[in-house]
Amino acid sequence: MENVEPELPDPSVTDAQNGRGNPVPKKTHLTQIEVIPCKICGDKSSGVHYGVITCEGCKGFFRRSQSSSVSYSCSRQSNCPIDRASRNRCQSCRLKKCVAQGMSRDAVKFGRMSKRQRDSLFAEVERHRQQQRLQSSPGEAQPVPPYRPIKEPRSPHLIQPLAQAFPYPMDPEFRGCPPEVHPYLACPPGEVQASALAYRGSLRRDDNSGHTDRRGFDSRRSTPDAVLSMPGGEMGLRPYDPEDPFCSYPTSLHIEELCASIVRSHRETCQFRPEELQALKWKVFTREEVHAYQSKTVDEMWQLCAVRLTDAVQYVVEFAKRIPGFRQLCQNDQIALLKSGSMEVVLVRMSRIFNTENSTVFFDGKFAGTEVFKSLICADLIAAVFDFAHSMCALRLSEQQVALFSALVLINADRPCLEERGRVQRVRKDVELALSHILHRDNQQSLQSKLYEKMADLRSLCALHMEKLRWFRQLYPLTMHSLFPPLYKELFGSDTETQTLPAH
């Protein structure tokens, strides 16, 4: 049973109003505690959970960690930094920090705190309030006005987990936006910030007619239309036109910049670096450990795999948000692309963590063969996934090629439920051009047709995954409803099921 959320007394209210001389706290709303950031990751807190002030994400993580079927291990040295951007990368170190901060199922409620503990909490609240007052004092920069959504998204249940999947540390101007705005997930057209894509390293600095700051941003080009709009309302990269004052470089430089941006986004949002995986290459599960996985019940193993898959999907969400042009699509289309394409990108990325020498994949801290997944009771799906990973590895793609192919898989105008296919198609054409450019540069043009064939394989694999998930949901509806990560259910659960789930 989770802790009842405490309310923080206001120490400024005394009992004089009640006719007594001793100060007596007055119950007020939890927002007084919420000025203190999460003690685990530093995100906005939502109250005292399991004895510690934490955010909703860390509260849910700690609750899930208390299940007897969950065990974590660190692939590094058990000293991973835990903050808002990295909290999902190492569950073992995150749990270690939770325990170190004092989180416990047996933690006392706020009402049982000693006077010294309450006074200390009041002092910390006041200290954070003072910092907030200083930060918002006259003369300081004010936050950017919040974005206004154009329309209600088609999948409202999906917005919260996707928006919270990864805070976007690159955009500090979005901090402070009310939660209902969800600026991390969608930027309405017309209000989008000008893309950095058109500026890095490509501006002429000998022209003093416009201001150029230290990052290479030219104030004359700070409008969205100058960068992202095309005739007829299209979006994308403006082709080189010597008569256009906003195009000061040829298409080749523009495409190079797009390639660099996507590759950088890929590298920053991969769970594991190549050198880390190489060091763990022969760290495989022992026979006893394999037997332990095989001894799990069907629902326990499905739950574990759902958690691990959701971890990978969260990185894909962050990757998507950093693809130039993606965040300028309407909110509905961003959600539609993620719902239909995130699993495919996870499967593409799986080739990075697959060891072809012993047919194992990195899972739960070590490399695992197909026998580890025996208790899932879906041997055909596991075999198909391993076969696909083998075939992807056989292509010997570079990290740059994996990055651009992942972006191409995700940005697909053929996905269902898109509202503005023309805009999606425009972004996709830019990514296609970037991939072709890289393959031509690497003298590997023959790979292009093979990669398009892989897209058909990906769709078949995802259809098989959905078939197995429907089978599991029929047998274990309560497990999926209560124990699967919300993001997994939103992405892969049926629309009818999602709409009928009770709010929690």
Protein Blocks (a to p, Z undefined) as FASTA:
>chain_A
ZZdddddddfkbcfklnopabdcdddddfklmmmpccfklopacebjeehiacdfklmmm
mmmmmpmkbccddfblopaccdfklmmmpmklmmmmmmmnopafkbccfklpcfklmmmm
mmmmmmmmmmmmmmmgghiacdddddddfbdcfblmlmmmmmmmpccfklmmlgopafkl
ommlpccehiaccdfklmgopacfkbckbccdfkopafklmcfklmmpcehhiacddddd
fklmklcbdfklmmmmmmmmmmmmmmmmcfbdfklmmmmmmmccdfklmmmmmmpcfklm
mmmmmmmmmmmmmmmmmmmmmmghjlmpcfklmmmmmmmmmmmmmmmmmmmmccfklopa
deehiacdfklmmmnopaklmmmmmmmmmmmmmnopafklmmmmmmmmmmcckbghiabl
mlmmmmmmmmmmmmmmmmmmnopmkmmmmmmmmmmmmmmmmmmmmmmmmmmmmmmmmlmm
mmgcfklmmmmmcfklmmmpccZZ
